[in-house]
Amino acid sequence: MVSRIQLNYWKNLEFYDPVQILRVTKELEARPLYGSGALDFDKNIQRTAKLTLEKLDTALVSYLLGEYIGVETAFAPVESLDYDCIVRFNMTRK
């Protein structure tokens, strides 16, 4: 059984849309490293790319779970506990 403290902790996490993370990752992968159209590696883009790539695995798992069950999902990466992420399901069908 999950404690009320644990539920409150999960409720206050920042959840991400897996489709948005996967879309941004695809856009980053499509950009060339050199020449015209290359990423301008300023600090903001580096930070965004790093955060997006760190969430890629959990975004993919969350997305595939939602597709398999047929519901919308959101995920929150968690590094301080015994698991890697929390997946939240919207039980209304897509």
C-alpha positions as CSV (number, residue, x, y, z in Angstrom):
1,M,0.0,0.0,0.0
2,V,1.2,3.5,-0.8
3,S,1.4,6.0,2.0
4,R,-0.3,9.4,1.9
5,I,3.2,11.0,2.2
6,Q,4.3,9.1,-1.0
7,L,1.1,10.1,-2.9
8,N,1.6,13.8,-1.9
9,Y,5.2,13.6,-3.1
10,W,4.2,12.2,-6.4
11,K,1.4,14.8,-6.8
12,N,3.9,17.6,-6.6
13,L,6.4,16.2,-9.2
14,E,6.7,18.0,-12.5
15,F,5.2,15.7,-15.2
16,Y,6.2,15.8,-18.8
17,D,4.3,14.9,-22.0
18,P,6.2,12.0,-23.6
19,V,5.2,12.9,-27.1
20,Q,6.6,16.4,-26.7
21,I,9.9,15.1,-25.4
22,L,10.2,12.5,-28.2
23,R,9.4,15.3,-30.8
24,V,12.1,17.6,-29.4
25,T,14.6,14.8,-29.3
26,K,13.9,14.0,-33.0
27,E,14.4,17.7,-33.9
28,L,17.7,17.8,-32.0
29,E,18.9,14.6,-33.8
30,A,18.0,16.0,-37.2
31,R,20.2,19.1,-36.8
32,P,23.7,18.9,-38.3
33,L,26.7,19.4,-36.0
34,Y,28.6,21.6,-38.5
35,G,27.7,24.1,-41.3
36,S,24.5,25.9,-41.9
37,G,21.6,24.8,-39.8
38,A,24.0,23.5,-37.1
39,L,23.0,24.0,-33.5
40,D,24.2,27.1,-31.9
41,F,25.7,25.6,-28.7
42,D,24.9,28.3,-26.3
43,K,24.2,27.4,-22.7
44,N,20.4,27.3,-23.0
45,I,20.4,24.9,-25.9
46,Q,23.0,22.7,-24.3
47,R,20.9,22.5,-21.1
48,T,17.7,21.8,-23.0
49,A,19.4,19.0,-25.1
50,K,20.9,17.4,-22.0
51,L,17.6,17.5,-20.1
52,T,15.7,16.1,-23.1
53,L,18.2,13.3,-23.7
54,E,18.1,12.3,-20.0
55,K,14.3,12.0,-20.2
56,L,14.4,10.1,-23.5
57,D,14.2,6.5,-22.0
58,T,11.4,7.4,-19.6
59,A,9.5,9.3,-22.3
60,L,9.7,6.2,-24.6
61,V,8.5,3.8,-21.9
62,S,5.7,6.2,-20.9
63,Y,4.6,6.7,-24.5
64,L,4.7,2.9,-25.3
65,L,2.7,2.1,-22.2
66,G,0.0,4.7,-23.2
67,E,-0.1,3.3,-26.7
68,Y,-0.5,-0.2,-25.6
69,I,-3.2,0.5,-23.0
70,G,-4.8,3.2,-25.2
71,V,-4.7,6.1,-22.8
72,E,-2.7,9.3,-22.5
73,T,0.3,9.3,-20.2
74,A,2.7,11.7,-18.5
75,F,5.9,10.9,-16.7
76,A,8.1,12.4,-14.0
77,P,11.7,11.3,-13.7
78,V,12.7,10.5,-10.2
79,E,16.3,9.9,-9.2
80,S,16.1,10.0,-5.4
81,L,14.1,6.8,-4.9
82,D,14.3,3.1,-5.9
83,Y,12.7,3.7,-9.3
84,D,13.5,5.9,-12.3
85,C,10.2,7.5,-13.0
86,I,6.5,7.8,-12.1
87,V,4.0,7.3,-15.0
88,R,0.6,9.0,-14.6
89,F,-2.3,7.6,-16.7
90,N,-5.3,9.6,-17.9
91,M,-7.9,6.8,-17.9
92,T,-10.1,8.4,-20.5
93,R,-9.4,6.8,-23.9
94,K,-7.5,8.7,-26.6
